[in-house]
Amino acid sequence: MKKYINILLRSSFIITLFVLVFSCKKLDEQPISSVTPANFGNSALQVETAYAASLNYLWDYWAGYGYAYAAFRNDDQLDGGDLNIGLDNGDDLWRVHYSALLNINATLASIKAGNIKGESQETIDILTAEGKFLQAHNYFMLVRMFGGVPLITEETPDPILNPMPRASIADVYQLIVSDLTFAASKLPVSWSGEPGKPTSGAAKGILAKVYLTMATFPLNETSNYQKAADIASEVIESGVYSLVPNVEDVFKLENKYGPEMMWSYNSTYDDIATDPEIWTTANYLDGGWGDAAMDTTFERRWPAQPRKDAYLFTDWNGVHYTDFPEQTPFCKKFFYYISADDFNGYSSTMNWPIIRFADVLLIYAEAANMANGGPTAGAVDAINKVIDRANGYVDNPLHPKMKTSMTKGAFDDAVIQERNWELVYENSDRWFDICRKRILDKVTRPEYLVNFSVNDYLFPIPEIDLNLNKLLVQNPGYGD
C-alpha cells in the first residue's frame, strides 16, 4: 500500500485539494474540491488516503520506528543500554501513535456518520475493518510501552478540549481485542494488486499475540493462552502463509510481501522511510552511521548456524567486527539486502515487519505449551519448523530441536530464546517479550543491575502531556 502525504484532521482544519496543471508556458491552479471534517471520508479513496497517512507517522525517515530503536536500547540485543531510562524515553513514539490515531478516528467517525456514498455495505465494512485494525495496532504498541493510556476513539470528543485520564490496561486490551476480532471477520484474505494492506490473516496473527500478551504480565489472565493457541492455529492451518524455505532469502526485497511477511510498514522509492546507514558500521560501502549497534554478548551467545549468518553482520571484506570503528556487530535485516546503489543513495525500500509467519509459529508453540501444562506435539512441531530452517535443515548440536519430553518451563524458556534470535530487531519484539515475561533483571548485563527497578518495564508518560493534561498520572519511578 503506497503511503501518501500526512493529513491532519482537526475540527477547525480545512484541507483544500488542488490539481496542478503544468505546461511549458505557465502553472495554473484550479481548486476542484474542498474537504472539511464535516464531509471528509465521503469516498473510499479519501478513507484509504487517511489510513495511509496514519502509517506515515509511524514509519518515517526521521521519526517513528524509522529511528526509534534507541527507545528500546535497554533490551539485550541493542548495544549501549544501561537501564538509566530518561524522562523523554519514548516521547516520539507516544506522539506519532496519537497523531496516527487522530487520522484513524476522524475517518472512522466519518464512516460511521454515513458520509461514504455509492459504495456497497461490504466495501464500507472493509474500510471500517481497516481502520479498526490500525486503531488496534496503535493501542497495542502504546499499552505495552506505557501501560494504561487515554483511550481516544471515533466516539471520543475532541481530546484537546476534553482532556481524558488514562484508561486501565484491561480496558485498552478490551478495545484492541474487539477491533481485531471485527477486522479478522471483515478484511479480505488478500488484496489483488495491493500488497501490504491489512488482511484477515494479519488481524488474526496480531490478535494471537495480543492474547498471548494478556496471558502474561501485567494482566496474567492465563485463560488467554488457549485463545492465543486457537487463533494462531487458524492462521497456520489456513495455508495462506508459509516460511520462506531458505533463511538467507527471508529479507530479500522480493519477499517483502510474502509468503512469510503478513503485515509490515511499507517503504517504496516514492516514500523512503528509513536511512539504511543507521543500521550498520562506518566500514560498510560508503559508510554507515553505526547507530543501531548490537550488543556483543548477544552475538557471542548465538550458536553458529545459517540463520546467524543471514541475520547478523559480523565481518566485512575480511574485517571482523572487533576491528570495526564501533567494535560491535550489526543486524543485516534493514540494510544488507538492498543494492549498493540504494544504500549509498540513502534509499532503503525495506519494510518494517509487524507480524510474520515465523512469529505466529512461535506464538502457537508458547501458547499451546502453557495452555496444556507442557509441550504438545503441535507446539514442538511449530518451533522445530523455525529451528530446522535456522539450521539449514541439518542437525545442529549447538541448537538442537525441541522435544515433547521437555518440561513446561524448559520449553517456555526455549521458545522465548528462539523468539530472541528469529525476531531480532523486529518491531521491538524482544523488549516486549522481556517485559511480559518479567526477565529484565535476568538478561541485563551484571554491571547494569544496580540500575534495575521493576519500574523499568514501562516508559515514562511524556512530560509535555502531563503538563497539558492534568488528569494524566506519571508511571511509578519517574518523578511525582
N, C-alpha and C positions, 0 to 999 in steps of 0.2 A: 504494500500500500504506500503510494508516494505521499510524502508529507508536504504540507503547504505552509504558507506564512502564518504566523500566530494570529489568532483572532481573540481579542479580549472582549468578552461580553459583559457589560455592566449596565445597570438600569439607566444611566444617563449618557451612555456612549452610543454614538451613531456611526455605523460603518457605511461608507459610500463606495460602491463598485464603479470603476471606470473601465471603458475599453480604450486602449491607446492605439490609435491607428497611425502607423509610420509610413512616410513616403520620403522621396528624396528631396522634396521641397519644404515640407512643414510637418509639425506634430499637432494633430487635432485631439482634443479631449472631449469626449462625448459621454456624459453620465447616462447609464442605461437603467439604473435602478437604485433605490435607497433601501437599505436594510437596517431595521431598528430592532431592539429587544422585543417589541410588540409583534413584529412579523417575521423575525428570524426563524429559520428552520421550516420554511414552507416548501422545501424541496429536498429530495434525497441527497442531491449534490451539496447543498448547504450543510446538511447534517454530517455527511461524511467529511466535509472540509473542517468542520469544527472539531470532530473527533481526531482527525489527523493533526490539527493544530495543538490539541492537548498533548499529543505524543512529542511534539517539538519541544515542549518544556522539559520533558523527561530525558530526551536523548539529543543533546545539543553540543555543539563544538566546545563551548567553554562553560557549560552549565549542565545540571542534572547528572545523569550517570555517565556522560562522556568524560567527566572529570571528577567523579565522586568517590574514587577508590580511597582517598585519604580519610574519609569519614569512618571507614571500616578497617583502618590500619591496625587496630588492636586485636585482630584475629591472629592466627598462627601461620598465615600464608604471606601476608604483606610484610615487608621489612620496615622497621622503624617504630612499631607500636610499643609503647611503654606503660600503657594504662593511665597516663596523665591526660584525661579527657577534658578538653576545654569547653567553656560555656557556649562556644559557637559551633561545636561539632554537630554537623547535620543541618545547620541553618538553611543552606541552599536547597537541600532535599525537601525540607518542610515547605519552603516557598514554592518550588516547582510542582510539588504534588498538589498543593492547594490551588495554584494557578491552573493546572490541568483540570482539577475538579470544577473550577469556575466555568470553563468551557463546556465540560460534560453536563453539568447540572442545568445550565441555561438551555442547552439543547434538549435534554430530556424533558424539561418543563415545557418547551415549545411543542414537542411531540405530543405530550400529554394534553396540551391545550387544543389539540386538533388542528394545528397550523399546516400540517402537510396535506396537500390536496392532490388528487389524481393518482394516488398510489393505493395498491391493494393492502388489505389488512396484514397479509403475510409480509409484505415489504416493511410496513410500519412496525410489526413485531420484531423483525430482524434488526431494524435501526435502533429500536429500543433495547434489544438484547446487546448490541454492540456497546451502547452507552453504559448499560449496567455492568457489562464485562470490564470496561475501562474504569468505571467507578470502583468496582470491587478490587481491581488490581491496585489502584492508588491507595485505598484504605488498608489493604493487606500489607503494603510496604510501610505505611505510616504507623500502623498499630504495632508492628514488630520493632520499629525503631524507637517510638516514643511512648508506647503504651496507649492508654485512653486518649483520644483526641476529639476536638469538636467535630460532630457528625453533621456535616453540611450536605444536604441532598437537594433534589429538584424542588422539594416542597418546603425548603427552609427559607424564611425571609432573609433579606439582604444581611449577610453576617457582619458587615461594617456598621450598619445602623442598628443591628440587633445582635450584639456580642453573645457568644454561647460558651458555656463551660465545657470541660472535657467530658465526653461520654465514657461510660465504663468500657473496659476491654471486651467484656461479654457482649455489650450492645453493638460495638463495632463489628465483632465477628458475626453477630446475628445478621447484620446488613450484608456483609460480604457473602455469607452462605446463601442468603435469599437472592442476591444479584446473580451469583454464579449459577445457581440452580435454574433461574429463569434463562440465563444466557445459554446454558447447555441444552435447554429444551427448544430454543428458537433459532439458534445460529446454525448455518449450514455446515455440513461435513467439510466442504472445501469451497473455494471461490474460483470460478473459471476465469482465468486471465488476470486475477488479482491476488497474487501470492502475498502472504504476510498479514492478511486481515484475520481478526479473531474467528475461531471456529468452535463448533460444539466440542470437539476433542480437546482443544486448548482450554476451554472453560472447565471441562471435567478434570484435566490434568492439574490445573491450579486448584480446583475445589478439593481434590485428593490431598494436595499439600496443605491446604487450609485445615482440613480435618485432622491431618497428622500433627499440625502445629497446635491445634486446640486440645489434642490428647496429651500434649506435653506442657511445659511451663509457659505462661503462668496460669492457664486455666486448669490444666491437669484433668481434663474430662476424658478419662481413658476409654469410655464407650465409643469415642470417635476413632479409635484405631480401626475398628471393624468397618466404619463408614469409609475411612480412607482406603482400606484394602479393597472394598467393594467397588468404589469409583475407579481406582487405579486398574482394577481387573477389567472393568468395562473398556477402558482405553486399550489395554493390552490385547484383549480378545477381539476388539473391533477389526484388527488387521489393517487399519489405516496407516499406522506408523510402524517403523522398524529401525533397528540400529544400522547406521552406515557400516558395512562389513569391515572395512579397513580403518583402523583408528587414525591412521595418517591422513585420511580423507575427510574426517568429521568437520573440520573448519575450513575446508577449501570452499571458495566462493560458489562453486556450482552446487553445493549442498546447503546453502544458507536458508533455503525454503523447504528443505525436506531431503529424505523421508524421516529424518530424526528430529529436526527443528520444528517444534509445534507452534511456538509463537515467540517473536523477538521484536525488539525495537529495530526499525529498519534504517539502513543507510543506502543512499544512491549517489551517483555522481552529481545529480541535481541538488542534493541535500546531504552533504557530508556531515557526519555527526560526531566523529572523534578523530583526533590527531594521532596517527599511528606512532609518532615519535615519543608520545607519552610512555609507551609500553615497553621500551627497550633501551639498550645500552648506547652510549655515545660511540661505541666501536662499530655499530651496525650501519652498513651502507653510508649514506651521507651524514649519519649521526642521529641517535635518539637522545631524548632528554634524561632518560634513566629515572623517571619519576616513580613509576609503579614497580619498584624493585621487589624481588621475592626474598623471603626470609631464608637464609642459608640452612638453618636447621630443618626447615620443612623440606627442602630439596634433598638433604642427606638422608632423611628418613624414608624417602620414596624409593621403593625397590626398583631395581633395573628391570625394564620391560619396554616394549614398543610404545605404550601409551606415554611413558615418561619422556621418551624422545620426541613424540608427536606434540606434546603439550608444553614442555619446558625447553627454554633456550639456555643451554649451559655452556656453549662454546661457539666461536665464530672464527672461521678461517684459521683453525688450529689454535686459537687462543682460548684458554679455559676462563670461566667467569671470575675465578680468583685473580686474574690479571686484567679484568675489565676495570675501567676507572671507578665503577661503583662497587666492585668486588662482590657482586650478587648475581644470581640467575634471574631470569625473567620468564613470563608466561607468553608462549607463542601465539595464543589464540587471536589476538587483535592486531597483529602486525605482520606475522611471518608469512601468512598465506595470501597476501596481496602482492602485486608486482613491484619490482624495484622502482619503476617509474611512479607508481601511485604512492609508494612510501616516500620517495624523495620529493613528491609534489604535495605531501600532506593530505592525501586523498584516500583514506581508508573507506571502503564500502562494506566493511564487516558489520554484521548485525550484532546486537547485544541480546544473547539468549535469555529468555524469561522462563520458558519451560521446554524441555526436550525429552525425547522418549527414554533416554538413559535415566533421567531423573525419575520418571514415572515408574520404571522398573525398580529403582531403589526405594521409592516411596512404598510400593507394594511389599517389597521384601521386609522393610522395617515394620510396617503396619500389620502384616499377616503374622509375623513372629510375635509381636507384642499382644495382638488380639487372641492368639491361640496358646500363649504360655510357652512358646518355643518355636523353632523354625519348622515350618511346614515344607512339604516337597515343592510347592509353588513358590514359596519365599526363597528357597535355596536355588531353584531354577532361575528366578528373576535376577538375583545378584550374580549368579555364575555366568549369565549371558554377558554382563558387563565385564566381569573379570576375565572371561575367556577372550573377548575381543582385546582387552588391555594387554594380555599376554601374547597376542598374535596367534591364538588358538593352539598353543603348545603348553605342556605342563611347566609350571614355573615354581620351583621350591621356595623362592623368595616371596611369592604371592600365590599361595595355593587356593583352590576353590573351597567354598564353604560346604558344610555337611549338615544333614538333619540331626546328627548326634550331638551337635553343639548345644550348650545351654542357652536359654533366652538372653541372658546378659551378655555372654560372649558373642553371640550372633548380632545383637544390637550394636555392640561396640564395633564389630566388623563392618556393619552397614554404614555407620556414621563415618568410619575411616574411609570406606570406599567412596562415599559422597565427597569427602575432603579431596581425594585425588581426581575423581572423574569430573567434578563440577568446579575445579579450581578456577578462581577469578570470575565465576559466572554469577551475575545478579546478587552478589554479596551472600550467596547461599551458605558459605562457611560460617560467617558471622551469625546468621540466623540459626543455624544448627547449634552453634556454641551456646547461644542464648536459650533456646528452647530445651536443650539438654543440661543446662547449667554446668558447663565444664570449663568455663574461662580460667578458673584457678588451676585446672589440670593441664591445660595446653599452653598457658603463658610461660615464657622463659622464667626460670627461677629468680633471676636478678630483678624482675619487674613485679614479683609477687608482693613486695612491700607496698605497692600502689593499688593492689586489688581491693575492690569493695563489691558487695552484691549490688550496689547502685550502678555499677558499670554496665549492667545488662540493658539499660535504657539510655538513650541520648537525652540531653537537656532540651527542654522547651525553649525555643529562641527568645532571647531577652526582649527583642523589639515587640514580639507578640504579647509577652507578659505585660509590657508597659502600655500597649494599646488596648488590651482586653483584660480588665481587672478580674474577670471571672476565671481566668486560667490560673492553675496552680503548678508550680515547678516540680519536676521529679525530684525525689529524695537524693541528697548528696550534692546538689548543685546550687546551694545558697538558700536564701529564705524561701 
